[in-house]
Amino acid sequence: MKLDFDKLQGLVPTVVQDFASGEVLMLGYMNPAALKATLATGEVTFYSRSRQKLWKKGEQSGHRLRLRELRIDCDADTLLVRVDALGPGVCHQGYRSCFYRRLESTGTAAITEQRTFDPNQVYERSKQA
């Protein structure tokens, strides 16, 4: 099956879901090279829009995503990556999921989860290595 990488200038949105619990962990983007690397290694690789390069989830934190299943939506322009999350969380803010806030009707955001790791310790350690 051919994915439609043309709608977003060479990228497809990639929803990451915990294989066991069904919890949505994050959203990233893949280009063809990231998809190829993910399939070849079994570890989820994304395309970083801000850094303009491939990055394997966990290359700094060690909190990797092991591929369990890859699904394609009906329009072939979005991926669902079902994973085993290896580590206490995927969010660079220290939460298990990047979706740790609930938008209230007042327009404010309420934090709904507890931090699972200290991002300052994790990312400072990776800078020193």
N, C-alpha and C positions, 0 to 999 in steps of 0.2 A: 504494500500500500504506500502511496506517495503522500507525504504530508505537505500541506500548503504553507510554505515558509514565506510566500510573497506578500500576504496581507499585512505583516508587521516588519517589512524590510529585512527579511531573512531570519526572523525569529518566530517561535511559537510559545505562547504562555504554557507553563508547566506547573500544574498543581501537584503538591507533594502530600501524600496521605499515608498515615501509619497503617501498615498492612494488618496488624492484629486488632487495633482499636477502631480504625476508621477515622480517627481524628485528623483534621486538615492541619498540616504543620507549617507550610509556607507556599509561596508562589515564586517561581523563578522563570527564566527564559532559556530556551535552547535554540541553537542554530544547528545546522546539519553536523558540524564537527562535534558539538557537545553530545548530540544524540549518538553519534558513532562511538565516542569515547565511553559513554554510559553503557552501551550495549557490549562493548569489547571488554570492559573492566568489571562490570557489575556494581560499580560505585557511581552515584549520580554526579554528573558534571553539568554545569550550566554555562551560559554565556553571560558575563558581567557587562551590562550596558554602561556602567560608570567607568569601568577600567578598560573596556573594549578588548576583552580577552576571555579565554576559557578559564573556569575555576572549578575545581572539584570541591564539593561541599565537605568541610572538615579539614581542609588543607592548613588552616591556621588553628582552629579550635581542637581538632581531633574528633569532633562530633560528626561522624560520617553517616551517609545514607546508603544502605545496601539495597540494591534493586531487587524487588520480588516480582513485580508485574508492571507492565507498561500498557496503558490503554489510550486509545485515540478517540476523540469525540466524533460526532456524526458529520461535522463539516471538515474533518481532517485538518483542523487548524489549532488544536489545543491538545496537550497531553495530560494524562493523569498518571503520575508515577507513584506506585504503591511500594513502600519501603519498610525495612527494619531500620529504625533510628538508633545508631550506635553512639550513645552518649546521653547526657542528661537533658539536652535540648538542642533545638536547631536555630533559635532566634539569637542574633548577636546582642540582644538586650538582656539575655540571661533567662529566657523562658523556654519551656518545652516547645511551644508553638509560637509563630509570629502573630497569631491571632489571639492575643491575650487581653484585648480591650473590647468592650461592648460599647457601641455608639448609642447614647441615650437620646430620648426624644427632645431633650433640651439642647442637643448639639454637643454635649460634653462626652468624654470617653471615660468609662469606668474600667479599672483594671479588675479582671475576673480570675486571674491565676496568680500563683506564687512563683517567684523566681526559682529556678532549679539549679542555677550555677551563677557564680559571680563573673560577669563578663570582663571586668577589669583584670582579674587574676588570669583568666583563660587567654585573653588577647595580649596582655603584657608578657606572659610566659612565651607565647609564640613569637613575639618580637625579639626576645632575648635569644632564642634558639638559632 
